[in-house]
Amino acid sequence: MTGPSAPSSHLRVTADAYDAVAVRYAEFVRDEPALPLDRAVLAAFAELVRTTGPGPVAELGCGPGRMTAHLRGLGLDVFGVDLSPVMIDLARATYPDLRFDVGSMDALDLADGKLQGVVSWYSVIHAPPQDVPSYFAEFRRVLAPDGHLLVAFFESEGEPVTAFDHKVATAYRWPIDDLAGLAGEVGFLEVGRMLREPREGERFRRGHLLMRMGE
């Protein structure tokens, strides 16, 4: 079992950045998931989790809790984890009937095989590319043998992994095949993928990978 550890420098920078903008960020994501395609991939994930049996689901990088609450509305036993203590305080105040914990998705304070599902909704985007395989390995560690993973991210549209000036902290756009390949290397099998073009006010294509635990 991997327990909490001292955060690396990029984790401290990311947590501090989100602490500083937490209230504004909560207002920005208040209406998510806004688009039918986003809701559809979340609904597909929830249906797959429900059909594999009861068990908790973690939204990792939950921010102010809006997506955690949406997943609860889809019938999941869900809780949220985030690096930012201020975000967690906001989530607890807004959704007092849901569980929210401060923690890092690369070192979760959870037993092996504890979860039926993991959602990383635009949260691995801040991880340096060389660290992403360890995040996927941690997701695999905490998932049950029939568990599912949903990852949402900014897609690179034919370019290699590319850093960009995210409004909160440095983030990375990924080729969807590369990200799927990294997940496959630690034992995930792809169930499906969804790409959508940016809506008005968005800069980049969005990628979504739905995966299950391999043998």
C-alpha positions in Angstrom: 0.0 0.0 0.0 1.3 3.4 -0.9 0.6 6.1 1.7 0.9 9.9 1.7 4.4 11.3 1.0 6.0 14.7 0.9 4.8 16.4 -2.2 7.3 17.1 -5.0 8.0 20.6 -6.1 5.5 20.5 -9.0 2.8 19.2 -6.7 3.4 22.1 -4.2 3.3 24.6 -7.1 0.1 23.1 -8.4 -1.6 23.0 -5.0 -0.6 26.6 -4.2 -1.8 27.8 -7.6 -5.2 26.2 -7.2 -5.5 27.4 -3.6 -5.0 31.0 -4.9 -7.8 30.8 -7.4 -10.2 28.3 -5.8 -13.2 30.6 -5.4 -13.0 31.9 -9.0 -12.3 28.4 -10.3 -15.4 27.0 -8.5 -17.5 29.7 -10.2 -15.9 28.8 -13.6 -16.8 25.1 -13.4 -20.2 25.6 -11.7 -22.2 24.3 -14.7 -19.9 21.3 -15.7 -20.4 18.9 -17.4 -22.0 21.4 -19.8 -21.8 19.4 -23.1 -23.8 16.3 -24.1 -20.6 14.4 -25.2 -19.0 15.0 -21.8 -22.1 13.8 -20.0 -22.3 10.8 -22.3 -18.8 9.5 -21.5 -19.4 10.0 -17.8 -22.7 8.1 -18.0 -21.0 5.3 -19.9 -18.4 5.1 -17.2 -21.0 5.1 -14.4 -23.0 2.3 -16.1 -19.9 0.1 -16.5 -19.0 0.6 -12.8 -22.6 -0.2 -11.7 -22.7 -3.4 -13.7 -19.4 -4.7 -12.2 -20.7 -4.6 -8.6 -20.9 -2.3 -5.6 -17.8 -0.4 -4.5 -16.5 3.1 -4.1 -15.3 5.4 -6.8 -12.8 8.2 -6.4 -12.7 11.4 -8.4 -9.0 12.3 -8.3 -8.3 16.0 -8.7 -11.9 16.8 -7.7 -11.5 20.6 -7.2 -14.6 22.2 -5.7 -16.6 18.9 -6.1 -19.0 19.6 -8.9 -18.0 16.5 -10.9 -18.0 14.4 -7.8 -21.6 15.5 -7.2 -22.5 14.7 -10.8 -21.1 11.2 -10.5 -23.1 10.7 -7.3 -26.2 11.7 -9.3 -25.3 8.9 -11.7 -25.7 6.4 -8.9 -22.1 6.0 -7.8 -20.7 5.7 -4.3 -18.2 8.4 -4.9 -15.7 10.6 -3.0 -13.3 13.3 -4.1 -9.5 13.8 -3.5 -7.6 17.0 -4.3 -4.2 18.4 -3.6 -5.6 21.9 -2.8 -6.8 22.3 0.8 -8.8 25.3 -0.2 -10.6 23.4 -2.9 -11.4 20.6 -0.5 -12.8 23.2 2.0 -15.0 24.6 -0.8 -16.2 21.1 -1.8 -17.1 20.2 1.8 -19.0 23.4 2.3 -20.9 23.0 -1.0 -21.6 19.3 -0.8 -21.6 18.5 3.0 -23.1 15.0 2.4 -20.2 13.9 0.2 -16.7 12.9 1.3 -13.7 14.9 0.2 -10.1 14.3 1.2 -6.8 16.3 0.7 -4.3 14.0 -1.0 -2.2 13.4 -4.1 -3.3 11.0 -6.8 0.2 9.6 -7.2 0.3 8.4 -3.6 -3.2 7.6 -2.4 -4.0 6.7 1.2 -6.0 3.7 0.0 -5.6 -0.1 0.2 -4.8 -2.1 -2.9 -7.9 -3.0 -4.9 -10.1 -0.7 -2.8 -12.0 1.1 -5.6 -14.4 0.0 -8.3 -13.7 3.1 -10.4 -11.3 6.1 -10.8 -12.1 9.3 -12.6 -9.3 11.7 -13.5 -11.1 14.6 -15.1 -8.5 17.0 -16.4 -6.2 16.3 -13.4 -3.2 14.4 -14.8 -2.8 17.4 -17.2 -0.5 19.0 -14.7 1.8 16.0 -14.2 5.2 16.2 -15.9 5.1 13.7 -18.8 7.8 11.5 -17.2 5.6 11.2 -14.1 2.4 10.1 -15.8 3.2 6.3 -15.9 3.5 6.4 -12.1 0.1 8.0 -11.8 -1.4 5.2 -14.0 0.3 2.6 -11.9 -1.2 4.1 -8.7 -4.7 4.1 -10.3 -4.2 0.4 -11.1 -3.0 -0.3 -7.6 -6.2 1.0 -6.0 -8.6 -0.4 -8.5 -10.4 -3.8 -8.0 -9.7 -6.5 -10.6 -12.9 -5.5 -12.5 -12.5 -1.8 -12.0 -12.7 1.0 -14.6 -10.8 4.2 -15.2 -11.9 7.4 -17.0 -9.3 10.0 -17.9 -10.1 13.4 -19.5 -7.4 15.6 -20.9 -6.3 18.1 -23.5 -5.5 16.4 -26.8 -2.5 17.5 -28.8 -4.1 17.3 -32.3 -1.2 15.5 -34.0 1.6 17.1 -32.1 3.8 15.4 -29.5 3.3 16.0 -25.8 3.2 19.8 -25.5 3.3 22.1 -22.5 0.9 25.1 -22.5 0.0 28.1 -20.4 -2.9 26.7 -18.5 -4.6 29.6 -16.6 -3.8 28.0 -13.2 -0.5 26.0 -13.6 1.6 24.6 -16.4 -0.3 21.7 -18.1 0.4 19.3 -21.0 -1.5 18.3 -24.1 -1.2 14.6 -25.0 -1.7 12.6 -28.2 -4.5 10.2 -27.3 -2.6 7.2 -28.7 0.4 8.0 -26.5 -1.7 8.4 -23.3 -3.6 5.2 -24.1 -0.3 3.4 -24.6 1.1 4.5 -21.2 -2.0 3.2 -19.5 -1.7 0.0 -21.4 1.9 -0.5 -20.3 0.8 -0.7 -16.7 -2.0 -3.1 -17.4 -5.1 -1.2 -18.5 -7.2 -2.3 -21.5 -9.0 0.3 -23.6 -12.8 0.2 -23.6 -13.4 3.3 -25.7 -12.3 6.8 -26.5 -14.0 10.1 -27.3 -12.5 13.1 -28.9 -14.5 16.4 -29.2 -13.6 19.6 -30.8 -13.3 22.8 -28.7 -16.4 24.7 -28.2 -16.5 28.5 -28.3 -14.1 29.9 -25.7 -12.0 26.7 -25.6 -8.5 26.5 -27.2 -7.9 22.8 -27.6 -9.5 19.5 -28.6 -10.5 17.3 -25.6 -9.7 13.7 -25.2 -11.4 11.0 -23.1 -10.2 7.5 -22.5 -12.4 4.8 -20.8 -10.3 1.8 -19.7 -10.7 -1.3 -17.6 -8.3 -3.4 -15.6 -6.4 -6.1 -17.6 -5.7 -9.6 -16.5 
